[in-house]
Amino acid sequence: MFSLVAVSAELAEWLVAIESGGADAVHQARIRVRRLRSILSVDRRAFEKNEAKRLRRRLGVLGSQLGTARDLDVRADALAALIADAETGADADPLDQATVDAVTAFSADARAAHAAAVTALVGELHGRAHRQLLADAVAFAANPPLSALGAEHPRRTARKALAKAGVRVLEQDGDTLEERHAARKAARRLRYAAEAVTDTFGRDAVRVAAAAEALQNALGDHRDLVLLATHLRQKAEDAAISPEAEAGIARLADRCDERAEEHLSGLDDLADAVARAL
């Protein structure tokens, strides 16, 4: 139960792939860290409290380091996609050359920052602390320190934990970016916890995971576009670019905001789907 062995083994593989320059390795390692932390959080009553809490905190440090590199990669790709849409005619309002040049430069800046972040990350991964963390995560997964509840009533404990995680998702409220981010994280924890027990609860867990993933994705797409719009406006303010490029970037940022709002249009239905799946 909980898929700890599989996820910890996958994490080890993707961390090695980062060191060898594997494509998408940072993203995949970050997902495994999030899966492990979600399981340790949602199913915390199944494990010995202090050991699980300590491991989750240490994994959080690694997750933050992976996140720094991954977020820059996402930003560079998103900026490049804006240019690609303009060049292929997918954008209904074509960009002028000054704007294309400016956004291309912004994407190159993000790509360079990403490369530097990956180099720093690889240096961290070579350190003793990270290797010890990985060894401890694998050992924890192989022989998890279960609480009395986890040892005596694993199914009941997991089912109750999943229900509580679902309630936390549905309790999330608010319209600010950070409030929606909190809702997204709650949905992500529910999804990963549900995916970890599909062998035990079958289709019930699959339905919960699918509903939580849909909500997570909508909130994530909204956040990514809002942050992209903010980044565009900040770069336009800081960079020495022409008035023509400034105007073009302002239009791009507005479009990102408009697309972000579209992802919120079905949010209530997605939350209702989570409620029905629980």
Beta strands, then each sheet from edge to edge (+ up, - down):
end
